Amino acid sequence: MNTKKRELMKEKVRHHVTRLEQKGPFFQQHQYRHHKNVSVHEHVCHVAYTSLKIADLLKIKVDEDRLIRASLLHDYYLYDWHEDADWHKWHGFKHPRFACKNAHRDFGLDPREKDAILKHMFPLTIKPPKHREGWIITLADKICAFKECWFKNWSFETTK
């Protein structure tokens, strides 16, 4: 993939981030740590960008706007799961529902976006995604989590 195409993908993600930040408290995700030193905000940007790359690489036809929005909102749970609280022990299983509820409340979601958000933790969520966008986000989320946990200084702005 050439540099121009990568920059175009990043610009599409930035465009959606700007729109979400104008409509609601999307920016709050900066204050929550997700994996190691990566904020939830940076993680969801990674996932959106990686989702676009996967769709492009595998030549999968997707609705790019839905793919990006669902990627950016898939972890919109708005709490720090690292805090010592009993209910945080089940974060991996429960946060998709919190994220979906918050995203629908603040931004509105269509059925395809809801499905992708609710099922992005498959196989922890027993039911798999119904649509291509959901499958791609599920895969991108795992790839990004791995990179964020194992590679120092990996960020959305420096991704190739």
C-alpha positions, 0 to 999 in steps of 0.5 A: 500500500502506498503512502498516499493511500495510507494518508487518505485512510488516516484522513478519513479516520480523522474526519470521523473523529472530528465529527464525533468530537463535535457531537458529543463527549467522544474526546473523553476517551483520552482520559482512560488508559486502555492497553499499557500507555495507550488511551482508549481514544488512540486505540479506537483510532488504531482500530479504525485505521487497521480496519480500513487497511484490512478491508483494502488488503483483502478487497472486501466491500464495506460501507467505510463510514459505518466501518469507521464509526463502529470502530471508533465507538466500539470501546465507548464505555467511558470508565477506567476498567483498571480501577479496583472494582469487582464489576471491572473483573468482567470488563472483557465480557460486559464493555461491548454493551456499555459502549453500544448503549453510550454510543447509541445515546450520544450519536445514534447507531444503525443496526450494522454499527450496533452489531459490530460494537456488541460483538467485537469481543467475539469469541468472548461474546458468544454470538459472532458478528453478522456483517463484514464490518463487524468481522473486520473490526473484531480482527482489527481490535485483536491486532491492535491490542496485540501491537499496543501491548507488545510494541513500544511507541506504536501509535496511530500517527506513526502507523504505516 
